[in-house]
Amino acid sequence: MLEKINKTNDIKKLNIQEKEVLATEIRKYIIDVVSKNGGHLASNLGSVELTIALESVFNPNKDKIIWDVGHQCYTHKILNGRKESFKTIRKFNGISGFPKTSESKTDTFNTGHSSTSISAAMGFAKARDLKHKNYDVVVVIGDGALTGGMAMEALNHVGSTNTKMIVILNDNEMSISKNIGGINKLLTHLRAKKKYSQSNIIGKKVVSNIPFIGNPIIKGIQKIKSSIKQLIVPGMYFEEIGFRYLGPVDGHDILTMEELFSKAKELSGPTIIHVLTKKGKGYKYAEENPMKFHGVGPFNISSGELLTKSNLSYSKVFGNKLVQLAKKDKSIVAITAAMKDGTGLTKFAETYPNRFFDVGIAEQHAITFASGLASAGMKPVVSIYSSFYQRCYDQVIHDVCLQNLGVVMCVDRAGLVGADGDTHQGLYDMAFMRSVPNLIIMCPRNYKELEDMLELALKLNKPVLLRYPRGEEIKDNYQVSKINLCKAELLENGSDLTIICIGKTCSTGIYLAEKLKDSNKSCTIINCRFLKPLDSTLIVNSLNKTKKAIVIEDSTIINGLSTSIKELIIDNKLNVKLKCYAYPDKFIEHGDIKSLEKKYNLDVDSIYKDIIKNKFMD
């Protein structure tokens, strides 16, 4: 059946039996590709039939289908002209793992972060109405995304306007980590409605078979039931805020979903369709461990084992150290936003369950919650991915730093993250955090510095941002000296060039200095450790000595370390030849980190060649 799918709407040519075969083939194809490339496996395996049914009823060339987050869009891409290019997904110069309007007009809206889809869909729907156009607007949003405040804000707005649009709630009881909170409890009740509906149908059949009085009894009961239903069927929550609620429906029953989607097309106003799916369906290892296979690297299909294993990562080192510190200090608490496993907090959650808080996909709440804890004498440590700190910038400024509270904000996945691409690259946190008053920004160059910085941060009782990359440390031959507040580390003291680096890029600076040593050039290497406040004394003294400097950072060229050094040179009226190596003022695409570093001239060889070619050392 997969051979018959080459362009948009080819799916409409298949009958229901052929679609069921196609679902099996697509699932096998996704497993095969992701086992080689890595990617979001469990969510895509769970949404195969849903996507087939959706695109059998709607027309992706005309209708606006918006995928919340978008990491479940693999089947959509296969059905819409990217069957062959799907083999390149998440690879350098390949197609993206998320919807991209630049790839296809069937990708209606770029997504990558959670809880944005309903807001965007409302925009499309209102534009349609104002322009008197004729198309359907459909959202596919997961149950985890409903814990995001933006999704609830959008539901509130849509329900109050009676705008025609369809929200498909893909309920698999999971986000990155197991879902928690009140929304999850609501959906648990809604899932139970399926049993209520099934028993209701059986009851009707029994009563209707009673001669003469069966049907009148049913009609009388239905009148009473319409009022009682509001008390016992939680779907009324959505109806009370203005939505027509349909479901729950089996998200792996293509025919039933097609019938329900077709019915929804004919309805006016906003409709929410509750679809129950199984994350990881069809691949037993993903079904048994959906968190492991949420976002996964290359793996062995037959065993489910990852092909590349790492004993340690920055996230694990952070989590282990926090457990050690919390044993000595009972005021330490840990907070994350639906990413317990990804941020290394699983062990903390198991060891200190009463001091661990997963607030769901609610970064804003996480930061202000931490502010309240700090105000009451606790020591909160909040761990969130860099790209998700963008969502809580106001809370960092207004609730943490303005009050100068002792909240330690750990920025995981800082710098390039690679295959997840432009929506997830952690390149902007240094730039947008650097301007916030009262905030101390630390960046470790290896595991030991991370441990020492975390310990220092918890002693300061001040707002601290602790920034570290995804994955493993890059080893070097330098021991870690004692960390003193707002003081840089002098790794080498040379006379020809000052290399100023921070965090992960210290390894680049170290290996660059070794290459330059072969050309008889002596380098000073400064590990800044602190972006803010910057150790201006050490840096200025070195710049006055060498008169030449380069800056290396895994951040944007605007307002990060490079800008800090430029300001330092201007403020001190220094006569210094300066070259900065950072990511350009553009969104960086997906691909493996080594290829991206090479493309943007941030690997050791590229920097060395650039220095020599431009005669920077002359």
Buried (B, 14 or more C-beta within 10 A) or exposed (E): BBEEBEEBBBBEEBEEEEBBEBBEBBBBBBBEBBBBBBBBBBBBBBBBBBBBBBBBBBBBEBBBBBBBBBBBBBBBBBBBBBBEEBBBBBBBEBBBBBBBEEBBEBBBBBBBBBBBBBBBBBBBBBEBEEEEEEBBBBBBBBBBBBBBBBBBEBBEBBBEBEBBBBBBBBBBBBBBBBBBBEBBEBBBBBBBBBEBBEEEEEEBEEBEEEEEEBEEEBEEBEEEBEEEBBEEBBBEBBBEBBBBBBBBBBBBBBBBBBBBBEEBBEEEBBBBBBBBBBBBBBBEBBBEBBBBBBBBBEBEBEEBEBEEEEEEBBBBBBBBBBBEBBEEEEBBBBBBBBBBBBBBBBBBBEBBEEBBBBBBBBBBBBBBBBBEBBEEEBBBBBBBBBBBBBBBBEBBBEBBBBBBBBBBBBBBBBBBBBBBBBBBBBBBBBBBBBEBEBBBBBBBBBBBBBBBBBBBBBEEEBBBBBBBBBBBBBEBEBEBBEBEEBBBBBBBEBEBBBBBBBBBBBBBBBBBBBBBBEEEBBBBBBBBBBBBEBBBEBBBEBBEBBBBBBBBBBBBBBBBBBBBBBEBBEEEEBEBBBBBBBBEEEEBBBBBBEBBBBBBEBBBEBBBEBBBEEEBBE
